[in-house]
Amino acid sequence: MKTEGLLTQGQIRFTYTNSQGEITIRTVNLIAVYPAESPEYLVGYCELRKEERTFRLVSIQNPIDTQHESPISDMERWLSDRNR
């Protein structure tokens, strides 16, 4: 994984399954995605945990753009549209 990421902005809500198989609903204020060319990880401030967290994109289900309360069908495109 590259150390450079693409800075992003916006907020997203999604269902997340962690490495232990636990499922939670997260609302995240976006900070960055890594790597920039083909994102695999999303970094943001997690409202549930009250801290910056890293999420694997493959573990995100049912993403919703909270600004428009609309489902996100193409996550990579949605993220690239939010780069700063």
Residue pairs with C-beta under 8 A, 6 or more apart in sequence:
1 34
1 35
1 40
1 41
2 34
2 35
2 36
2 37
3 34
4 34
4 35
4 36
5 32
5 33
5 34
5 35
5 36
5 43
6 32
6 33
6 34
6 36
6 39
6 79
6 80
6 83
7 31
7 32
7 83
7 84
8 30
8 31
8 32
8 33
8 42
8 79
8 82
8 83
8 84
9 30
9 82
9 84
10 29
10 30
10 65
10 66
10 67
10 82
11 27
11 28
11 29
11 30
11 65
11 66
11 67
12 27
12 28
12 30
12 42
12 44
12 63
12 64
12 65
12 66
12 72
13 25
13 26
13 27
13 28
13 63
13 64
13 66
14 25
14 26
14 28
14 60
14 61
14 62
14 63
14 64
15 23
15 24
15 25
15 26
15 60
15 61
15 62
16 23
16 24
16 25
16 26
16 55
16 59
16 60
16 61
17 23
17 59
17 61
18 24
18 59
24 48
25 48
26 46
26 47
26 48
26 55
27 46
27 47
27 48
27 66
28 42
28 44
28 45
28 46
28 47
28 53
28 55
29 44
29 45
29 47
30 42
30 43
30 44
30 79
30 82
31 43
31 44
31 45
31 52
32 42
32 43
32 44
33 39
33 41
33 42
33 43
33 57
33 79
34 40
34 41
34 43
38 76
39 57
39 76
39 79
40 56
40 57
40 58
41 54
41 55
41 56
41 57
42 54
42 55
42 57
42 60
42 79
43 52
43 53
43 54
43 55
44 52
44 53
44 55
45 51
45 52
45 53
46 52
46 53
57 75
57 76
60 75
62 71
63 71
63 72
63 75
63 78
64 70
64 71
64 72
65 71
65 72
65 78
72 78
